[in-house]
Each structure stands twice: as structure tokens, then as C-alpha cells.
Amino acid sequence: MLKHRGFPGRLPGTDFQFTLRRANPKGATALTQRERYADRRPADRKADAAFMACLWNQFGDEPFERGNLDAGRLSWLFGREVVPATDPFDPEDYEALLRIDEPRARAAFPEAFDGSLLA
């Protein structure tokens, strides 16, 4: 499992996890597309936006390996703002390549791209 050096482990001041410390010996947790409902808590929405800002800051528009990125946090963005970069795609592989769908990500999380979240 690739460890993304310099990527924040969690949202500061919260328990919202962004990365894993070590690989699961049983294999990676599958990425699934989670439905984001309009009535989600503001803290959850902030965590999604901060995670997107970190992804953009670290990888930009280049494909990136899933590695130690948290499957639960990725699943909130997967299938919309974060999409598979290869076909076929294995959602249970730590080496799976992903990429940010920039137009959709900018529409969903404009604050993630203006630099205010990571300041």
C-alpha cells in the first residue's frame, strides 16, 4: 500500500479520518458510491470539502493511486468528483488509479479550489 506522504491524516480538530496507518491484511475495503443527501450535517459537508481540497492540492488533475486514502471518505466522493482512471477498475485494490473529475468537483465544492479551506 502506497503511503501518500504529506497528505493530512484527518481533518484538524475532528475525528474525520483521511488516511490509514496500515493496510488491512484481509484486503482493501471496497470503494462504493455513497449517496449524499441534502440534509447531511454541516461537519460532514465540511469534511468532504476539506478532503477534496487536500486531494486537489496533492494530486491536481493527474491520476493517483488509492494507497492509504480512507475508503469511507473516498466513497462519499467516488463516482462523482473522484472517478476511476483505468478500465477495468478494481474497487478493492490499494493500487487502483483514481482521478478528480475537475468540472464536477469545482461545481460541488467551489470552496475546495479557492484556497480558503487549507489556509
Sequence and secondary structure as in RCSB ss.txt:
>XXXX:A:sequence
MLKHRGFPGRLPGTDFQFTLRRANPKGATALTQRERYADRRPADRKADAAFMACLWNQFGDEPFERGNLDAGRLS
WLFGREVVPATDPFDPEDYEALLRIDEPRARAAFPEAFDGSLLA
>XXXX:A:secstr
    TT  SB TTS  B B SS  TT           TT  HHHHHHHHHHHHHHHHHHTTS EE TTB HHHHH
TTBTTTEEESSSS  TT TT EEEE HHHHHHH GGGTSSSS  
